[in-house]
Amino acid sequence: MAGLAGLGVAGASALAACGGSSDEAPSSGGTSGGAANYGELAIQLSWIKNIEFAGEYFADSKGYFKDAGFSSVNLIAGGAAGTSAEAAVTTGKALVGLSAPTLTAPAINEGAPLKIIGATFQKNAFCIVSLASNPIADPAAMKGKKIGVQSGGNEQIFSGLLKANNIDPSSLTIVPVQYDPTVVTTGEVDGFMAYVTNEPILLKGKGFDTVEFLFADHGLPLVTETFTVAQETIEKDRDKLKAFLKAEILGWTDALNNPAEGAKLAVETYGKDLNLNLEEQIEEINAQATLIVSEDTVKNGLFTMTDELIDINIKSLETAGTSITAEKLFDLSLLKEVYSEDPSLITGPTLTPEAASAAATS
């Protein structure tokens, strides 16, 4: 997934179960037509170039990054063996990394000078997927079952789920797995840690009826696909980060309002070498929309986090084994400035009929 916490790779960067990807994305190129000239923008993605990053594709292809002052754009693909967002930002490989609190918080506690400045997914997509013929409908139903969990950050997140639901780890069997969900169809595992916007859709596309439950609905409501940046950049290049955020807002507004077009960009351009399925990508972005758009984002703008949501995330991290303060992890002041300077950006997307349908049936 860009999914498992990144939404799990290199720690938690999620699950999208597709092949490799290139490090270079089509660039908007040229020089900015405005006064600002920020040079190349490098973004470390949390996973392979699938529909997970539709907003970034729009911001690049529609020229929003260019208009913001960036001369070119490099979308760096992530993956199970890819560079983590935290490492990419800390070493200067990327200005911004897409990640999750479950990865960024531990890095900060280990001394990395990082902050999260916004959250794309207001509700994380981690889930346990199982077959309808052997359903696991809630955490309690995992007892006595074999549950496939990927190594790294996903293990910590799963441990947090058990703790949040008072489940003794010895009451079930944790099976180390990779990111291919077909193990649940062969009987190797009864349940599989997945991204609800990805693996269940892939399995259904292969003819399997599935059942899944969200971690976020059972004691672990974390945000994800967060924007991780260096503290030094906040202090010295604040305007550059605000320009990035504005372009992202425009890009994701387009992506959520035009899911089919976003899927086409993923399949035909940015993820062309992955042999992605167009219909599956459309289903995935409609499912993603239900996690990105909330009553609060409609009111306050995309990527924002209310004080209540921040508090919930700090408590969820504690449950998952990471203690950190909100002040040490988050800095939402840049987003507040962006929306204050241009309130028209708040009038962003609501759920499309297709996405609303996906939310109603999830």
PLY file of the C-alpha trace (Angstrom):
ply
format ascii 1.0
element vertex 362
property float x
property float y
property float z
element edge 361
property int vertex1
property int vertex2
end_header
0.00 0.00 0.00
1.41 3.32 -0.25
-0.18 2.09 1.35
0.60 0.25 4.60
1.62 3.30 6.19
3.32 4.76 3.68
0.64 3.06 4.63
3.91 0.29 5.31
6.74 0.13 2.98
10.18 0.73 4.29
8.30 0.50 7.46
4.73 0.98 6.59
4.33 2.23 3.13
1.31 0.45 2.02
0.26 -2.37 0.09
-0.52 -1.79 -3.61
0.23 -5.18 -5.11
1.80 -4.24 -8.42
5.23 -4.59 -9.98
8.21 -2.26 -10.01
8.32 1.36 -11.02
10.70 3.93 -12.37
12.07 6.78 -10.32
11.32 9.44 -12.90
7.87 10.82 -13.63
6.91 13.02 -16.56
7.99 16.52 -15.63
6.14 19.73 -16.19
9.52 21.20 -17.16
10.30 24.77 -18.08
10.63 27.70 -15.73
8.02 29.26 -13.55
6.03 32.05 -15.03
5.78 33.77 -11.61
8.33 35.64 -9.53
9.29 32.60 -7.47
11.88 30.18 -8.78
12.28 27.21 -6.48
14.09 24.90 -8.90
13.40 21.17 -9.04
10.80 19.65 -6.73
11.57 16.09 -5.57
8.81 14.16 -3.80
9.48 10.75 -2.27
6.35 8.66 -2.79
5.42 6.02 -0.27
4.70 3.33 -2.83
4.74 2.48 -6.53
3.16 4.87 -9.02
-0.43 3.74 -8.91
-3.61 5.72 -8.27
-2.49 6.41 -4.69
-0.80 9.57 -5.96
-3.43 10.92 -8.36
-3.23 14.36 -6.77
0.49 14.57 -7.45
-0.08 13.46 -11.06
-2.62 16.25 -11.61
-0.44 18.84 -9.91
2.41 17.89 -12.26
0.53 17.32 -15.52
-1.72 20.38 -15.12
1.24 22.60 -14.36
0.27 23.50 -10.79
3.77 22.79 -9.49
5.22 24.85 -12.34
2.86 27.73 -11.63
3.89 27.57 -7.97
7.49 28.21 -8.94
9.04 24.78 -9.46
11.01 24.34 -12.66
10.64 20.56 -12.80
9.15 17.71 -10.79
10.63 14.36 -9.81
8.15 11.92 -8.32
10.37 9.25 -6.79
8.65 5.88 -6.60
8.66 3.98 -3.33
8.26 0.27 -2.82
9.04 -2.60 -0.49
12.76 -2.07 -1.05
12.60 1.66 -1.71
13.87 4.64 0.27
11.66 5.71 3.15
10.24 9.20 3.14
12.06 9.98 6.34
15.43 8.95 4.92
14.82 10.78 1.63
13.95 14.04 3.38
16.69 13.79 6.01
19.39 13.21 3.38
18.10 15.92 1.07
17.03 13.51 -1.67
13.51 14.92 -1.51
11.92 18.14 -0.30
8.82 16.27 0.83
8.15 12.63 1.63
4.76 10.91 1.75
4.56 8.81 4.87
2.56 8.26 8.06
2.79 9.13 11.77
3.67 5.51 12.56
6.91 6.00 10.60
7.69 9.67 11.11
7.16 9.72 14.89
9.73 6.97 15.62
12.21 8.69 13.29
11.76 11.96 15.18
12.23 10.17 18.50
15.50 8.79 17.15
16.72 12.30 16.37
15.53 13.03 12.84
14.59 16.76 12.59
11.26 16.22 10.82
7.66 17.44 10.96
4.35 16.49 9.39
2.71 19.51 7.72
-0.48 17.93 6.37
-2.41 14.66 6.00
-3.97 13.46 2.75
-5.85 10.53 4.30
-7.92 11.70 7.26
-8.60 8.08 8.06
-6.05 5.35 7.46
-6.82 2.49 5.10
-5.29 -0.39 7.09
-7.57 -3.35 7.25
-7.68 -7.10 7.65
-9.08 -8.71 4.53
-10.44 -12.26 4.53
-12.60 -14.41 2.28
-16.37 -14.37 2.73
-16.20 -18.17 3.02
-13.97 -17.76 6.09
-14.84 -14.27 7.31
-12.99 -12.21 9.90
-15.42 -9.36 10.50
-13.79 -7.73 13.52
-10.65 -7.97 15.70
-12.18 -10.54 18.05
-12.75 -12.87 15.10
-8.99 -13.09 14.56
-8.62 -15.34 17.59
-7.56 -18.80 16.54
-6.80 -17.59 13.01
-3.62 -17.19 10.95
-3.08 -13.54 10.12
-0.56 -12.46 7.49
1.43 -9.38 8.53
4.29 -7.73 6.62
7.57 -7.15 8.45
8.70 -3.71 9.58
6.34 -0.92 10.55
3.27 -3.01 9.81
4.14 -5.32 12.68
4.03 -2.39 15.07
0.71 -1.18 13.68
-0.80 -4.65 13.97
0.50 -4.91 17.53
-1.28 -1.64 18.25
-4.53 -3.07 16.87
-4.25 -6.06 19.22
-3.52 -3.81 22.18
-6.37 -1.43 21.34
-8.78 -4.36 21.36
-7.32 -6.23 24.36
-6.38 -9.24 22.26
-3.62 -11.53 23.51
-1.12 -12.09 20.65
-0.88 -15.74 21.69
-4.57 -16.20 20.82
-3.76 -16.06 17.10
-0.91 -16.94 14.75
0.98 -14.14 13.03
2.39 -15.30 9.69
5.15 -13.22 8.02
4.05 -12.36 4.47
4.97 -10.07 1.60
2.53 -7.68 -0.11
0.76 -10.23 -2.33
-2.76 -10.86 -0.95
-3.29 -14.11 -2.85
-1.99 -15.98 0.22
-5.43 -15.50 1.71
-6.97 -17.36 -1.26
-4.64 -20.35 -0.94
-5.30 -20.92 2.74
-1.79 -19.95 3.82
-3.44 -17.32 6.02
-7.02 -16.66 7.09
-6.61 -12.90 7.19
-4.21 -10.49 5.51
-3.10 -7.04 6.63
-3.96 -4.81 3.70
-5.03 -1.42 2.45
-8.81 -1.34 2.06
-8.41 0.78 -1.07
-6.18 -1.77 -2.77
-5.92 -5.48 -1.98
-9.63 -6.18 -1.41
-10.36 -4.57 -4.78
-7.64 -6.62 -6.46
-9.04 -9.83 -4.95
-12.60 -8.97 -5.95
-11.31 -8.32 -9.47
-10.08 -11.92 -9.51
-13.52 -13.20 -8.54
-13.14 -13.58 -4.75
-15.78 -12.37 -2.30
-14.06 -10.66 0.60
-14.78 -9.31 4.06
-12.68 -6.63 5.69
-12.61 -4.44 8.79
-10.75 -1.17 9.20
-8.19 -0.58 11.94
-9.52 2.99 12.09
-12.93 1.68 13.15
-11.44 -0.47 15.89
-9.28 1.69 18.09
-6.51 2.84 15.73
-7.77 5.91 13.80
-4.50 7.22 12.40
-4.05 9.60 9.47
-1.70 8.62 6.67
-0.17 9.70 3.37
1.17 12.62 5.36
3.59 15.28 4.10
6.89 14.88 5.96
9.46 17.67 5.70
12.63 18.82 7.43
12.29 21.29 10.29
15.03 23.35 8.67
12.93 23.72 5.52
10.01 25.03 7.56
12.32 27.61 9.11
14.31 28.65 6.03
12.08 27.83 3.00
8.59 28.36 4.34
7.31 29.97 1.13
8.57 27.01 -0.90
6.61 24.57 1.24
3.50 26.74 1.04
3.84 26.82 -2.75
4.07 23.02 -2.70
0.97 22.74 -0.53
-1.07 25.04 -2.76
-0.18 22.99 -5.83
-1.08 19.80 -3.95
-4.45 21.22 -2.94
-5.22 22.07 -6.55
-3.98 18.69 -7.76
-5.98 16.67 -5.27
-9.08 18.76 -5.86
-8.86 17.81 -9.53
-8.13 14.17 -8.72
-11.15 13.83 -6.44
-13.45 15.64 -8.84
-12.21 13.62 -11.85
-11.44 10.07 -10.64
-11.55 8.50 -14.11
-9.05 11.02 -15.46
-6.77 10.40 -12.48
-6.93 6.66 -13.08
-6.04 7.22 -16.72
-2.98 9.25 -15.70
-1.87 6.42 -13.42
-2.40 3.70 -16.01
-1.20 5.42 -19.18
1.48 7.82 -17.96
2.94 7.71 -14.47
2.49 4.00 -13.84
2.64 2.91 -17.47
5.28 0.24 -16.81
3.17 -1.37 -14.07
0.40 -2.75 -16.32
-2.28 -1.33 -14.04
-5.94 -2.13 -14.66
-7.97 1.01 -15.42
-11.22 -0.18 -13.86
-9.44 -1.28 -10.68
-7.68 2.08 -10.46
-11.02 3.90 -10.76
-12.46 1.75 -7.98
-9.43 2.44 -5.83
-9.57 6.22 -6.15
-13.28 6.23 -5.34
-12.48 4.21 -2.23
-9.61 6.56 -1.38
-11.92 9.56 -1.64
-13.95 8.31 1.32
-10.78 8.44 3.44
-9.56 11.80 2.12
-12.77 13.84 2.13
-14.47 14.39 5.48
-16.83 16.93 7.00
-13.78 18.65 8.46
-11.88 18.87 5.16
-14.95 20.26 3.42
-15.10 22.92 6.13
-11.39 23.58 6.67
-9.68 22.41 3.48
-7.82 19.33 2.23
-4.92 17.98 4.33
-5.98 19.89 7.46
-6.28 18.22 10.86
-8.52 19.40 13.67
-7.15 19.56 17.21
-9.35 16.58 18.02
-7.92 14.52 15.15
-4.37 15.41 16.19
-5.12 14.33 19.76
-6.62 11.05 18.53
-3.48 10.34 16.50
-1.16 11.01 19.44
-3.21 8.60 21.56
-3.27 5.99 18.79
0.51 6.21 18.43
0.81 5.64 22.16
-1.35 2.55 21.80
0.90 1.35 18.97
3.97 1.81 21.16
5.25 5.29 20.20
5.11 8.19 22.66
5.42 11.68 21.20
3.83 15.10 21.65
1.70 16.81 19.04
4.08 19.77 18.99
7.02 17.52 18.21
5.24 15.67 15.39
2.90 18.14 13.66
3.14 21.68 12.28
-0.11 22.61 10.54
0.65 26.33 10.57
1.77 26.40 6.94
-1.56 24.99 5.75
-3.41 27.53 7.89
-1.44 30.30 6.23
-2.12 28.93 2.74
-5.88 28.84 3.35
-5.85 32.20 5.12
-4.08 33.81 2.18
-6.41 32.16 -0.38
-9.73 31.08 1.20
-11.04 30.02 -2.23
-8.87 26.91 -1.92
-11.09 25.65 0.90
-13.96 25.19 -1.52
-12.57 21.86 -2.53
-14.10 18.52 -3.46
-16.98 16.70 -1.90
-17.57 13.03 -2.62
-18.52 12.17 -6.20
-21.61 9.93 -6.57
-19.30 6.96 -7.22
-17.23 7.67 -4.12
-20.36 8.25 -2.04
-21.61 4.86 -3.22
-18.32 3.27 -2.20
-18.64 4.84 1.25
-22.19 3.59 1.63
-21.23 0.01 0.83
-17.96 -0.10 2.78
0 1
1 2
2 3
3 4
4 5
5 6
6 7
7 8
8 9
9 10
10 11
11 12
12 13
13 14
14 15
15 16
16 17
17 18
18 19
19 20
20 21
21 22
22 23
23 24
24 25
25 26
26 27
27 28
28 29
29 30
30 31
31 32
32 33
33 34
34 35
35 36
36 37
37 38
38 39
39 40
40 41
41 42
42 43
43 44
44 45
45 46
46 47
47 48
48 49
49 50
50 51
51 52
52 53
53 54
54 55
55 56
56 57
57 58
58 59
59 60
60 61
61 62
62 63
63 64
64 65
65 66
66 67
67 68
68 69
69 70
70 71
71 72
72 73
73 74
74 75
75 76
76 77
77 78
78 79
79 80
80 81
81 82
82 83
83 84
84 85
85 86
86 87
87 88
88 89
89 90
90 91
91 92
92 93
93 94
94 95
95 96
96 97
97 98
98 99
99 100
100 101
101 102
102 103
103 104
104 105
105 106
106 107
107 108
108 109
109 110
110 111
111 112
112 113
113 114
114 115
115 116
116 117
117 118
118 119
119 120
120 121
121 122
122 123
123 124
124 125
125 126
126 127
127 128
128 129
129 130
130 131
131 132
132 133
133 134
134 135
135 136
136 137
137 138
138 139
139 140
140 141
141 142
142 143
143 144
144 145
145 146
146 147
147 148
148 149
149 150
150 151
151 152
152 153
153 154
154 155
155 156
156 157
157 158
158 159
159 160
160 161
161 162
162 163
163 164
164 165
165 166
166 167
167 168
168 169
169 170
170 171
171 172
172 173
173 174
174 175
175 176
176 177
177 178
178 179
179 180
180 181
181 182
182 183
183 184
184 185
185 186
186 187
187 188
188 189
189 190
190 191
191 192
192 193
193 194
194 195
195 196
196 197
197 198
198 199
199 200
200 201
201 202
202 203
203 204
204 205
205 206
206 207
207 208
208 209
209 210
210 211
211 212
212 213
213 214
214 215
215 216
216 217
217 218
218 219
219 220
220 221
221 222
222 223
223 224
224 225
225 226
226 227
227 228
228 229
229 230
230 231
231 232
232 233
233 234
234 235
235 236
236 237
237 238
238 239
239 240
240 241
241 242
242 243
243 244
244 245
245 246
246 247
247 248
248 249
249 250
250 251
251 252
252 253
253 254
254 255
255 256
256 257
257 258
258 259
259 260
260 261
261 262
262 263
263 264
264 265
265 266
266 267
267 268
268 269
269 270
270 271
271 272
272 273
273 274
274 275
275 276
276 277
277 278
278 279
279 280
280 281
281 282
282 283
283 284
284 285
285 286
286 287
287 288
288 289
289 290
290 291
291 292
292 293
293 294
294 295
295 296
296 297
297 298
298 299
299 300
300 301
301 302
302 303
303 304
304 305
305 306
306 307
307 308
308 309
309 310
310 311
311 312
312 313
313 314
314 315
315 316
316 317
317 318
318 319
319 320
320 321
321 322
322 323
323 324
324 325
325 326
326 327
327 328
328 329
329 330
330 331
331 332
332 333
333 334
334 335
335 336
336 337
337 338
338 339
339 340
340 341
341 342
342 343
343 344
344 345
345 346
346 347
347 348
348 349
349 350
350 351
351 352
352 353
353 354
354 355
355 356
356 357
357 358
358 359
359 360
360 361
